[in-house]
Amino acid sequence: MNTSTTPTPVSKSVQVWLLAGVLMVFLQVVIGGVTRLSDSGLSITEWKPIQGAIPPLNEAEWTVAFDKYKVAAKKQFEALHADMTLGEFKFIFFWEYFHRLWARLIAVVFLVPFLWFLLKKQLPGWLVKGLGIVVGLAMLEAVFGWIMVKSGLNNDNRTWVSAYKLAIHLSIGTAVFGYLFWTWKRASQPGTSDSHFVSLRKLGWWTAVALCIQIVFGGLMAGMRAGLIHPHFPVFVEWERFQQVLTAGSVGTEQMLDYEPQQSIKAVVQLLHRGMAWVVTLLTVLLFIKIIKRETSAQLKMGGNMLMGMLVVQFLLGVMTIINCIGRVPITWGAIHQAGALVLLAVLLHVKYQFSKS
């Protein structure tokens, strides 16, 4: 087995396997977003990694599962689903079950080929180490997923899981996706012709950090339903209130952001998410400008164009999500917006890889 710490070519079958893993993790994060936005996360009240692979199979078992939900997630049931039927419970159960089942499927798709490729000595040492990190992150993600769910069970003060634990869960999932994508890039593209652009590395790094922070803020937005506070764009508050403040000759924060005390943190989170969106936009545009001003490879130029295109798409998805947060966070827009964040991250990592050190 090659124990080199530098990227070395791997077989096409290994590359396809790694790419399949990237796509499966991507879908898992998106499914998790739908699970969260549809209030499905507390529908399964037990963590049974093996036995839990089998859902209720008859009406009696469904009734037992529904009764457990009513007790363990009493606050959510009474506040949000007091008139829920068994059929409606099956819907939210499906998304949480699908989320957990997909995680199990990822484990199988990852582990079986890994052992096969390892046996056939098709995995260089650097790749084995990288995949070990991916496995460690994935295990941490699974454990913290249950910790997150537990935060909303048997808690008379919560109608959802803890937004902070949800944001951590999303952060770990994003780390798994990003690290596995980077590992696939190293396997499929061992070297680049743009690694001499040292000046681009620091800007690429800060852009990636800003985007990851933005994704964390997005997790807090979803966990707190903070989009419901002010579903307006481009101003942060209702246009009528904004006009009143201007007419009064004052733009004091206390006038523009007049909330119930318990809503203040949600307003701050939305403000941070919107503000960081502009930071990510500025850094991405600067990176794009620096790329097109240099004589780079066609691959890097295409990556730069893709980055700008995806930035525009993701910004518009964010706008559509926020302005449709009327009474309820829109599941479709919210899920697509979250998916867009991962696509933007993948494109950014692709671009950053082109001028990274060998």
N, C-alpha and C positions, 0 to 999 in steps of 0.2 A: 504493500500500500504506500502511495506517495505521501510523505509527511511534510511536504513543503507548505509554507505558510502563505505562498503567493498563489493567485488563481492559476490553475492549469486546466487545459481542455478536458471536458467530460463528455460522455457519450450522449447522443441525441435522445436516447430513451430516458436518461437521467434528467436532461433539460426539460423534456416534456412532463415528466413526473413533478418536477419542481414548479413548473408553470401551472400545472393542474392544482397543486397545493395552494399557490397564490390565489387562483380564481376561487377555490373553495373557501379560503379564509375570507376573501372579499365578500362572497355571498353570505357567510356566517355573520359578518358585521352588519350587513344590510338586513338580514332576517332579524337580528337582534334589535335593530332600529324599529322595524315593524312591530316586534313583540312589545317593545317599550311604549310606542305611541298608541297601540291598541289596548293598553292596560291589561296585557296578557301575562305579564311576568310573575304574578302571584298565583296563577291558576293551578300550578302544580306545587303542592305544599311540602313535598318530601324530596330529598336528594338520594336517589338510588341509581348510581351509575350503570349497574348491570340490570337489575330487575326493572328499572324505570324505562328500559327500552321497549317494553310491552305496554301499550296504552290500555285503558278500559275496553273490554271486549263485549260487554252486554249492558243492558239498561241498569241492572242492579249495581254493577261496578261504576257506571257513570254517576249514578245517584250518590254513591259513597264518596266519589271524588268531589262532587259538587258540595256535599255536606262538609267535607274537610275544608274546602275553600271558604265556605260561609263562616266557619269558626276561626281558622288560622288567619284569614284576611278579612276579619269582621269589619274593620273600619272602611276598607275599600268597598266591600260588598254593600254595606249600609249607605254609604255616601254616594256611590256611583252606580251600583248595580242592584239596588233593592228589588227591582221588578224583573230581574233577569230570569229567563226561562232556562231549562236544561239545554235546549238547542243553542241558545246564545252562549252558554257556558262552554259548550263544545267548541265554539268558534275561538274563544280566547285560549282555551286549552290547546287547540291545534297549534297556534303560533308558538307557545312556550315549548310544546312537545317537539315541534319541527326544529326549533332552535337547538334543543338538546340532542335530538336525533342526528342533526347535521354535524354537530360537534363529534358525536361518536363515529359517524361516517368518515370524517376527516382523520380521526385517529387511525381507523383501519386502513384508509387509502395511504396514509403516511407510513405507518409501521410496517406493513407487509412488504411493499416494494423496498423500503429502507433495508430490511433484513436481507432481502434477495440481492440487492446491489452490493451490500456489504459482503455477503458471501462470495459474490462474483468478483470482488475487489475492483469495483467500478467507481468507488468513492474516494477521491484524494483526501489526505489528512485534513486540509483546511476546510473541506466541505463537511466532513464528519463533525468537526468542532463547531462549525456554523449551525449545522442541523441540531446539535446538542443544545445550543442556546435557544433555538426555536422551540424544541421540546420543553425546555425548562419554562419558557415564557407561556407556552400553551397550557402547561399544568397549572401554573400560577393563575392564568386566566380562568380556568375551570373552577378552581377552588374559590377564587374571589367572586366568581359569578354566583356561587351559592351563598357566600357571605352577603352579597348584595341583596339577593332574594330574601334571606333571613331578616334583613333590616326592615322589611315591610310586613313580615308575618308576626302574628301575635303581638302587634303593636297598636295600641288604641289611639295613637297620635298620627299615624301615617295612612294615607290613602294610596300611596305609591312607595316604592323602595327609596332609600336615601339617595338624593341626587348626587351627593359627593361620592358615594360608593359606586354609583352608576358611572360617573365620570371616570373614576379610576378603572373600572371594568372596561370601558370603552378605550381608555388610554392603553391598557395592556393589549387589547385586541388590535389596536392600531400599530403597536410596537411589533406584534407578531407578523402582521401583514407587511409592514415596512421592512423588517429584517429579512423576512423570507423573500420578498421581492428583490432586495439587494443581493441576497445569496444567489438567486436565480440569475441576476445580471452578471455576477462574477463567473457563474458557470457557463452562461451562454455567450458572454463577450469578455474573454480573458484579458484583452488589452484594448486600449483606445488610442487614437491619434491626436487627442486634444488634451492629454494630461499635462502638457507644458503650460497651460493657461492657469498659472498659480493665482493670479489676481482674482479669478472667478470663484475660487474655492471658498473663501471666507464669506462672500456674499451668498453663495449657494447654501452654505451652512446656516447662516442667519435666516434665510428665507424658509428653509426646512424647519428650523426651530419655531419660527413665527407661525407656520402652518400647523404644526403639532399643537402649539398652545391654543390656536383657534379651534382645532378639533375638540380639545378638552372643554373649552368654553361652550362649544356646540352640545357636548354631552350634558353640561350643567343646564343649558337652555332647555333641552328635552326633558331632563329629570325634574326640573322645577316648573315646566310648562311656562317658562318666562316669556315666550312669544305672545302669550295672551295679554300681557300687560299693556303693550302699545303696538298693535299690528298696523303700523303706519310707515310709509317710506315716501320721500327721503327724510322728512323730519322725524324726530324721535317721539314726538307727542302728537295729539290730535291737532289738525290744522287750525281748528277753531280756537283752541287754547293758545296755540302759538301766535295767532293773530291778536288775541286779547293781551297777551304779554307784551307784544310789540307796541300795541296801541297805548298801553299803560306806561311805556317808556322804560320798562325794566325787563331784563332777561335773567332774573334771579333763578337759580336752580330750584329753590323751594317753590317757586311759582310754576315752573315748567314741569316739575316732577312731584306733583302733589298726590301722594299715595297713602293708602292705609299702611301703618307701620310694618305689618307683617309682609307687605308686598315689596318693601324697599329693596331687599336683597335680590329679588327677581328683576327689578328695574336695573340694578347695578350690573347683574349678569348680562342682561340684554345689551346694556350700554357697552360693556367690555367686549362682547361678541361682535357688535357692530364696529367698534373702534378698531379691534384687531383685524377685521376684514379689510379695512383701509390700509393697515400696516402691511398685511400680506400682499395686497394689490400693489402698493408702492414698491416693495422689495422685488416682487416678481417682474414688474415693468422695468425696473433698473437692471435686473439680471438679463432680461430679454434684450434691452438696448446694448448692453455690454457684449452680448453674444453676437448680435448682428453686425456690430462694428468691427469684429475680428474675422480673420480668414480661418474659419473653422471647417470641420468636416461636414459633409452633407447630413450625416446622422445628427450632429449637434444642432445644425440649423433647423432641421425638421423638428427636432425635439423642442427647440425654442418656440417655433411656431405653434406646435401642439400645446405647449405650456400656456401661451397667451390665449389661445382659443379656449382651452379648458378653464382658464381663470375667468373669462367673460361668462362662459356657461354657468360656472359655479356661483358667480356673483348674482346672476339673474335668478338662479334657483333659490338662492337665499332670499332675494326680494320676494319671489312668488310665495315662498314658505311663510314669511313674516306677514305679508298682507292678507294671507288666507287664514291666519290664526284668529278667526272670529268664533268665539265660544268654545272652540276645540282646535287643537293642533292638527292640521291636515296630514293624515297618515301618508298619502301618496307623495305629496310635495316634500314632507319631512324625510321620508325614506330615500327619495331620489337625491335630495340635497346631501344626505349623509353619504350616499354612494358616490356622489360627485366629489366629495372631499377626499375619499380614498383614491379616486381616479386622478385627481389633481396631485395628490401626494406621490402616486406612482410615476406620473409624468415628470414631476420635479426630481424624484430620485433618479430617473433615467437620465435627465439632463445633467444632474450633479455627478453622476457616475462617469460621464464622458470626460470631465476634467479633474477627476479625483486621481490620487496617487495610484500607481500600478500596484 
